[in-house]
């Protein structure tokens, strides 16, 4: 039965791919087999919105990718570096540090250590930070995690090169002087959950998101018991160094801040899927929109957000604007996702917004290659 379903999905995927009308403003560079940015929680656009940062992979089996700055006005590009620390889902965690600098992860094969680099896109000068980046604050610190552990846990978000196993979540301050500090480790999460660590497998922390006021961050702590996945949402107060369990033993997927006090996330709570809001002050969890399709949301204003979907049975992916208060949806794009792209190799749209929130960027499959599409809202 499953083989028949896979065959039907493959045939429908190819039919839709043949008749697919490709979105406009596609960015292509001939030398690259794959051109992509990465995750939805940071912007590929610089503040001036004339440049985007992205990754270029020359061959599908290349272990190294180029770090690229693409000029949207002149349709030109510059390669500013290469890196071995990347994956298709989140890239190298490439993001803009300011209008003249980007930050991303790298790997040193001699020392077997991951680290991050702040690179000036004009003169190529760089500042080396001893920790790899997962999240960047506007007030001068980054949050780090162990990407090799993510790989060992079997996720699509890890880096494959071996390093010393360090499952601690660390913070690095660099606004005045660079200093690193370990905040907590997975055992601290387990203690709040009161779970016997001998019963679990593949424990990992991922998807760290810093609050707009830079005072705390949230993350998902996942593990398996007898092949069943358990998702738990945690928060960490930076000033008070306090770890809090927010939601336990539910399906928690993707989220975005609506404000400092409110989070919007797609999850399944007590078997009901949809977009839920979580209030950090009242600790209340409320179903806002009952939606079966998981997505990667980002707010444009306090009511309107952009999100995508995973491929449906016809291997189609949607990019939409949704009004949270009414549920009214406006379809922006409907693109095809060939069947051969699945698991770690899949290509989520991961909509990324410009600073003015008038432009979006997505990764998608076009002519059997990963490409970048930029559009106006």
C-alpha positions as CSV (number, residue, x, y, z in Angstrom):
1,X,0.0,0.0,0.0
2,X,2.8,2.4,0.9
3,X,4.7,1.6,-2.3
4,X,1.5,2.4,-4.3
5,X,1.1,5.7,-2.5
6,X,4.7,6.6,-3.2
7,X,4.2,5.8,-6.9
8,X,1.1,7.9,-7.2
9,X,2.8,10.8,-5.5
10,X,5.8,10.5,-7.8
11,X,3.6,10.5,-11.0
12,X,1.5,13.5,-9.7
13,X,4.7,15.4,-8.8
14,X,6.1,15.0,-12.3
15,X,2.8,16.0,-14.0
16,X,2.5,19.1,-11.8
17,X,6.1,19.9,-12.4
18,X,5.6,19.9,-16.2
19,X,2.7,22.3,-16.0
20,X,4.1,24.5,-13.2
21,X,4.3,28.2,-13.9
22,X,7.5,29.3,-12.2
23,X,7.4,32.4,-10.0
24,X,9.1,35.5,-11.3
25,X,12.4,37.1,-10.0
26,X,14.3,33.9,-9.9
27,X,17.9,34.3,-8.9
28,X,20.2,31.9,-10.8
29,X,24.0,31.5,-11.0
30,X,25.1,29.1,-13.7
31,X,28.1,27.7,-11.8
32,X,26.0,26.4,-8.9
33,X,24.0,23.2,-8.8
34,X,22.2,24.6,-5.7
35,X,21.7,28.1,-4.6
36,X,19.9,28.7,-1.3
37,X,19.7,30.8,1.8
38,X,18.4,28.7,4.7
39,X,16.0,29.2,7.6
40,X,13.0,31.5,7.9
41,X,13.8,33.1,11.3
42,X,16.5,35.5,10.0
43,X,16.5,37.7,6.9
44,X,18.6,37.1,3.8
45,X,18.3,40.8,3.0
46,X,20.7,43.5,4.2
47,X,19.1,46.6,5.9
48,X,19.3,48.6,2.6
49,X,17.5,45.7,0.8
50,X,19.7,45.9,-2.2
51,X,21.7,42.8,-1.3
52,X,20.9,39.2,-0.2
53,X,23.3,36.7,1.4
54,X,23.1,33.1,0.2
55,X,25.0,29.8,-0.2
56,X,26.2,28.3,-3.5
57,X,26.9,24.6,-4.0
58,X,28.9,23.7,-7.1
59,X,28.0,20.0,-7.2
60,X,25.3,18.1,-5.4
61,X,27.9,16.1,-3.5
62,X,30.1,19.0,-2.7
63,X,31.0,19.2,1.0
64,X,31.9,22.8,0.9
65,X,29.6,25.7,-0.1
66,X,30.4,29.3,-1.1
67,X,29.2,32.3,1.0
68,X,27.7,34.7,-1.6
69,X,26.6,38.3,-1.6
70,X,24.1,38.9,-4.4
71,X,23.3,42.4,-5.7
72,X,19.6,42.6,-6.5
73,X,19.9,45.8,-8.4
74,X,22.9,45.0,-10.7
75,X,22.3,41.2,-10.8
76,X,25.9,40.6,-9.9
77,X,27.5,38.5,-7.1
78,X,30.7,38.2,-5.0
79,X,32.0,35.1,-3.3
80,X,33.4,36.2,0.1
81,X,34.2,32.8,1.7
82,X,33.6,29.1,1.8
83,X,32.4,26.9,4.7
84,X,32.1,23.2,5.6
85,X,29.6,23.9,8.4
86,X,26.2,23.9,6.8
87,X,23.1,22.0,5.9
88,X,20.2,22.5,3.5
89,X,17.7,23.5,6.1
90,X,19.6,26.2,8.0
91,X,22.6,26.7,5.8
92,X,25.6,27.9,7.8
93,X,23.3,30.1,9.9
94,X,24.3,32.9,7.6
95,X,22.8,36.2,8.6
96,X,23.4,39.9,8.5
97,X,25.4,41.3,11.4
98,X,24.9,44.9,10.1
99,X,24.7,46.4,6.7
100,X,28.4,45.8,6.0
101,X,29.0,42.5,7.8
102,X,27.6,39.0,7.8
103,X,28.1,36.2,10.3
104,X,28.1,32.5,9.7
105,X,29.5,29.2,10.9
106,X,32.8,27.5,9.9
107,X,34.7,24.3,10.8
108,X,38.4,23.9,11.4
109,X,39.5,20.5,10.2
110,X,42.8,20.6,12.1
111,X,41.3,21.4,15.6
112,X,38.0,19.7,14.9
113,X,36.1,22.7,16.2
114,X,33.1,24.7,14.9
115,X,33.2,28.5,15.2
116,X,31.6,31.6,13.7
117,X,33.0,34.5,11.6
118,X,31.9,38.1,11.3
119,X,33.0,39.0,7.7
120,X,33.1,42.5,6.2
121,X,31.6,42.1,2.7
122,X,33.6,45.0,1.3
123,X,37.2,44.5,2.4
124,X,36.8,40.9,3.6
125,X,38.3,41.6,7.0
126,X,36.9,39.2,9.7
127,X,36.4,38.7,13.4
128,X,36.7,35.1,14.7
129,X,34.3,34.0,17.4
130,X,35.1,30.8,19.2
131,X,31.5,29.5,19.3
132,X,29.2,28.6,16.3
133,X,26.1,30.7,16.0
134,X,22.5,29.6,16.3
135,X,20.8,32.9,17.2
136,X,22.0,36.5,17.1
137,X,20.6,39.4,19.3
138,X,20.6,43.1,18.4
139,X,22.2,44.0,21.7
140,X,25.5,42.2,21.2
141,X,25.4,38.5,22.0
142,X,24.9,35.2,20.3
143,X,23.5,31.9,21.4
144,X,25.4,28.7,20.5
145,X,24.6,25.0,20.5
146,X,26.3,21.7,19.5
147,X,25.6,21.1,15.8
148,X,27.4,17.8,15.8
149,X,25.0,16.5,18.4
150,X,22.1,17.5,16.1
151,X,23.7,15.4,13.5
152,X,24.2,12.4,15.9
153,X,20.5,12.7,16.8
154,X,19.6,12.2,13.2
155,X,18.2,15.6,12.5
156,X,18.6,17.6,9.2
157,X,19.9,20.6,11.2
158,X,23.3,19.2,12.2
159,X,26.9,19.3,10.9
160,X,28.5,16.0,10.1
161,X,32.1,16.7,11.0
162,X,33.2,15.3,14.3
163,X,33.9,17.5,17.3
164,X,34.2,17.3,21.0
165,X,30.7,16.5,22.3
166,X,29.3,19.4,24.2
167,X,25.6,19.5,24.8
168,X,25.7,22.7,26.7
169,X,23.9,25.8,25.5
170,X,26.3,28.7,25.6
171,X,26.1,32.4,25.2
172,X,28.8,34.7,23.8
173,X,28.9,38.4,24.5
174,X,30.9,40.5,22.0
175,X,29.4,44.0,22.2
176,X,32.2,45.2,24.6
177,X,34.6,42.3,24.9
178,X,34.3,38.7,23.8
179,X,33.4,36.4,26.6
180,X,31.8,32.9,26.6
181,X,29.5,31.5,29.2
182,X,27.8,28.1,29.5
183,X,24.2,28.6,30.5
184,X,22.8,25.1,30.9
185,X,22.9,21.6,29.4
186,X,20.4,18.9,28.5
187,X,20.3,17.4,32.0
188,X,18.9,20.7,33.3
189,X,16.0,20.2,30.9
190,X,15.5,16.6,32.0
191,X,15.4,17.6,35.6
192,X,12.5,20.0,34.9
193,X,10.7,17.3,32.9
194,X,11.4,14.7,35.6
195,X,12.2,12.1,32.9
196,X,14.6,9.2,33.5
197,X,17.5,9.9,31.1
198,X,18.2,6.2,30.9
199,X,14.9,5.7,29.0
200,X,15.5,8.3,26.3
201,X,17.4,8.4,23.1
202,X,18.6,11.1,20.6
203,X,18.1,14.0,23.0
204,X,18.8,17.4,21.3
205,X,18.1,21.1,21.6
206,X,17.2,23.2,18.5
207,X,15.4,26.2,17.1
208,X,16.6,28.8,19.5
209,X,14.8,32.1,19.0
210,X,15.7,35.3,20.9
211,X,12.8,37.6,22.1
212,X,12.5,41.1,20.4
213,X,13.6,42.8,23.6
214,X,16.7,40.4,23.8
215,X,15.8,39.5,27.4
216,X,15.1,35.8,26.9
217,X,15.0,33.0,24.3
218,X,13.0,29.9,23.6
219,X,13.9,26.5,22.2
220,X,12.6,23.0,21.6
221,X,14.1,20.1,23.5
222,X,13.3,16.8,21.8
223,X,14.0,13.2,22.6
224,X,12.7,9.7,21.8
225,X,11.3,6.9,24.0
226,X,10.7,3.6,22.2
227,X,10.9,5.5,18.9
228,X,8.1,7.9,20.0
229,X,9.1,11.6,19.7
230,X,8.6,14.0,22.6
231,X,8.6,17.7,22.0
232,X,9.0,20.2,24.9
233,X,9.2,24.0,24.7
234,X,11.5,25.8,27.1
235,X,12.3,29.4,27.8
236,X,15.4,30.9,29.4
237,X,15.5,34.3,31.2
238,X,19.0,35.7,30.4
239,X,19.2,38.3,33.2
240,X,18.0,35.9,36.0
241,X,19.7,32.8,34.5
242,X,16.4,30.9,34.9
243,X,15.3,28.0,32.8
244,X,11.5,27.5,32.5
245,X,9.4,24.6,31.1
246,X,6.6,26.2,29.0
247,X,4.9,23.3,27.2
248,X,5.7,19.6,27.6
249,X,4.9,16.4,25.7
250,X,3.1,17.9,22.7
251,X,4.0,18.3,19.0
252,X,5.8,21.6,18.7
253,X,7.1,22.7,15.3
254,X,7.7,26.3,14.2
255,X,7.2,29.6,15.9
256,X,7.6,33.4,15.7
257,X,7.2,36.2,18.2
258,X,4.1,38.4,17.8
259,X,5.4,40.6,20.6
260,X,7.6,40.3,23.7
261,X,4.7,38.8,25.5
262,X,3.2,36.6,22.8
263,X,4.4,33.7,20.7
264,X,2.7,32.2,17.6
265,X,3.5,28.6,16.8
266,X,2.2,25.7,14.7
267,X,1.8,22.7,16.9
268,X,-0.5,19.9,17.8
269,X,-2.0,20.2,21.3
270,X,-4.0,17.3,22.6
271,X,-4.3,16.0,19.0
272,X,-5.6,19.3,17.6
273,X,-3.3,20.9,15.0
274,X,-3.1,24.6,14.2
275,X,-1.6,27.9,15.0
276,X,-1.6,28.6,18.7
277,X,-0.6,31.7,20.7
278,X,1.3,31.4,23.9
279,X,1.3,34.3,26.4
280,X,4.5,34.5,28.5
281,X,2.8,36.6,31.1
282,X,-0.4,34.7,31.7
283,X,1.2,31.3,30.7
284,X,-2.0,30.8,28.6
285,X,-2.1,28.7,25.4
286,X,-4.9,29.5,22.9
287,X,-5.8,28.0,19.6
288,X,-6.0,30.8,17.1
289,X,-6.4,29.0,13.8
290,X,-7.2,25.3,13.3
291,X,-4.8,24.4,10.4
292,X,-3.6,21.0,9.4
293,X,-0.7,22.2,7.4
294,X,2.5,23.0,9.3
295,X,4.4,26.1,8.2
296,X,7.2,28.6,8.9
297,X,5.5,31.8,10.1
298,X,6.8,35.4,10.4
299,X,4.6,38.4,11.2
300,X,4.4,41.4,8.8
301,X,2.3,43.3,11.3
302,X,0.5,42.4,14.5
303,X,-2.2,40.5,12.6
304,X,-0.8,39.5,9.2
305,X,1.8,36.8,8.8
306,X,3.5,35.0,6.0
307,X,3.9,31.3,6.0
308,X,4.5,28.3,3.8
309,X,3.5,24.6,3.7
310,X,5.2,21.3,3.3
311,X,4.5,19.5,0.0
312,X,1.1,17.9,-0.2
313,X,0.2,14.6,-1.9
314,X,0.5,16.4,-5.3
315,X,3.9,17.6,-4.2
316,X,2.8,21.2,-4.2
317,X,3.9,23.9,-1.7
318,X,2.1,27.1,-0.9
319,X,3.3,30.5,0.1
320,X,0.5,32.6,1.7
321,X,-0.4,35.6,3.7
322,X,-2.8,34.8,6.6
323,X,-4.8,37.2,8.8
324,X,-4.6,35.8,12.3
325,X,-7.8,37.3,13.6
326,X,-10.0,36.1,10.7
327,X,-8.1,33.2,9.1
328,X,-8.4,34.8,5.7
329,X,-5.6,33.5,3.4
330,X,-4.1,35.1,0.3
331,X,-2.1,32.8,-1.9
332,X,1.2,34.3,-3.1
333,X,2.8,31.3,-4.8
334,X,2.0,27.7,-5.5
335,X,5.1,25.8,-6.6
336,X,6.1,22.2,-7.3
337,X,8.5,20.1,-5.1
338,X,9.9,17.1,-7.0
339,X,9.6,13.8,-5.3
340,X,13.3,13.1,-5.2
341,X,13.8,15.9,-2.7
342,X,12.9,14.5,0.7
343,X,14.2,14.1,4.3
344,X,17.6,16.0,4.7
345,X,17.6,16.9,1.0
346,X,14.1,18.5,1.0
347,X,13.7,22.1,0.1
348,X,11.3,24.0,2.4
349,X,10.3,27.5,1.2
350,X,11.3,29.1,4.5
351,X,10.0,32.6,3.7
352,X,12.4,35.3,4.8
353,X,11.3,39.0,5.1
354,X,13.2,42.2,4.3
355,X,13.7,44.8,7.1
356,X,10.8,46.9,5.7
357,X,8.7,43.7,5.4
358,X,7.8,44.7,1.8
359,X,9.9,41.9,0.2
360,X,10.2,38.2,0.7
361,X,12.7,35.6,-0.3
362,X,12.2,31.8,-0.6
363,X,14.3,28.8,-1.5
364,X,12.6,26.4,-4.0
365,X,13.2,23.9,-6.7
366,X,13.3,25.2,-10.2
367,X,14.5,23.2,-13.3
368,X,15.6,20.4,-10.9
369,X,17.9,22.7,-8.9
370,X,17.6,24.8,-5.7
371,X,17.1,28.4,-6.6
372,X,16.2,31.6,-4.8
373,X,13.0,33.6,-5.6
374,X,12.5,37.2,-4.4
375,X,9.1,38.9,-4.6
376,X,7.3,42.0,-3.4
377,X,4.4,42.0,-0.8
